[in-house]
Amino acid sequence: MKFKQIAFSLVAVLILIVGVSVFAQVNRPYRNGTVWGISFIRIKPGMDTAYMNYLAGAWKTEQEAQKKEGLILSYKVISVEGHTPGEFNLMLMSEYKDLATMEAGEDKADALAQKVSGNDEKQMQGYRDRSEIREVMGTRLGREIVLESKKSASE
């Protein structure tokens, strides 16, 4: 008799655990997408053409090399309206598969930058040169949120 009680209690507990875990599952209408590294740039007055020449040349070459090596998926340059003189007016965006891929590829990206853009001294000189025509206002990482089709209540 005692064995049947214990067995019945175990079955009841298992059913309760399964029921709670099914109830606790959340049906989210979205999923995590790719990760974007975004730089916010303020081009100094009158320096638009000079900075766009850099972007169309050296920056694009490095982005294409990273894309070819599978370090990034894509890249974008987005011009925005600055509302005050001190705001950014350009966003440089690089798309990564996910955070893990981005972090795992950091050493490879550094080595690729050395190959494409030159040694550390050459890269630092390029950064000093660009500081004359633009200011980096900040950088952010953002995760794309992919919205899924919401199921109707009748399904």
N, C-alpha and C positions, 0 to 999 in steps of 0.2 A: 504494500500500500504506500509506503513511504517513497519507494522508487517512482511510482506513478505520479505522486505529488511533485517530486523534484523535476521529473521529466516534463510535466505539464507546466510548471513554473518557468523552466528554461525555454520552452516553446513560446510561452506568453511574452517573456522578456525579449526573445529574438524578434517576434512579430512587432513588438513595441519599438524596438530599435530600428528595424527596417522602415516602419511607418513614419517615425520621426525623421529619419534621414531623407526619405522621399519628400516629406512635407517641407523640410528645411531647404531643399534645392530651390534656387532662385532662377527663374527663367528670364534672363536678361536679353533685351532686344538689341544688344550690341556686342562687339568683340574688339579686342585690342588689335590695332593695325601696326603699321610701320612707325619707326621713330625718326623724328626730324631734328637735326642740329640746325639752329637758326641764329644767325648773326645779324644784329641790328646796327646799321651803318648810317652815319650822317655824312653825306658828301658835302664838302666845303663849297661855299658859293663860287660859281664860275668854274668848278673843277669836274663837272659832270662828264665831259668828253674824255678827260684824262683818266678818270676812274673806270669808265666804261671800256676804254682801250685795255686797261689792265685786266678787267673781268673777261673780256672777249679773247684775251691772249693767255697770260700765265695762269690765271685762276681756272679758266675753262680747261686748259691743258691738264692741270692737276686733277680736276674733277673727272675728266674723261679717263685718265689713267686709273683713278680709284674705281671708277665704274667698270672698266675693263678687267681689273683684278678682282672684282666681286666684293669690294669693300663697301661700296654704296650702291643703291639701286638707281637713284636719279638725283638731279640737282635742279634748283630753280633760282632765278633772280627776280625779285618782285619789287617794283617801284611803288612807293606809297606817298600819300600827301602828308607832309609834316605840318602840324597845326601851329607849332611855335618854332622859332629859330633854333632851339636846342634839341629838337626831336629828331629821331631817325627818319630817313626818307628812302631807305633801301633795305630789303631783307635778302640775305644770302642763305639758301636752304639746301641741306644735303640730307637725303633720305637713306636710312639704314633699315635692314630687315627687322632688327629688334635690338634691344640694349645689349644683350649678350654678344651678338655679332659685332656691334660697334666696339665694345670693350675688347673683344678678342682680337680685333684687327688693328688696334692702336699702334703696335710696334711695326706691323707691316705698312701702315699708312705713313709712319714717320720715315721708314726706309724709302718708301716710294717718293715722298716729298724731297728727300735728299737727292734721289736720282733725277726727278723731274725739275726741281727748282734750284738745285745746287746745295752746297754745304751749308752748315749753320751760319757762317759769316755772311754768305750771299743772301740767305733767307732773312737774316736780321737787317741787312742793308735794304732789302726790298721792303721790309716792314717800316723802316725809318722813312724811306722814300714815299710810301703810301700815306704815312701820317701827315704829310704835307697836303694831301688832297682829300683825306677822309678821316673820320673819327669812328672808332668802334664804340657804340653806345652800350653794348652788352650782348650776351649770348644766352640762349635757352635751349633746353631739350624739350621736345613736345612729342606726345604719342598720339597718333591718329586714332580716332574712334570710328569704327565701321558700324554703321547702323544696319541691323538686320530687319527683314520683313517682320512686322508684328503680326502674330497670329490672332485671328478673331476669336471671340469668346465661344463661338459655336464649334470650333475645331477641337 
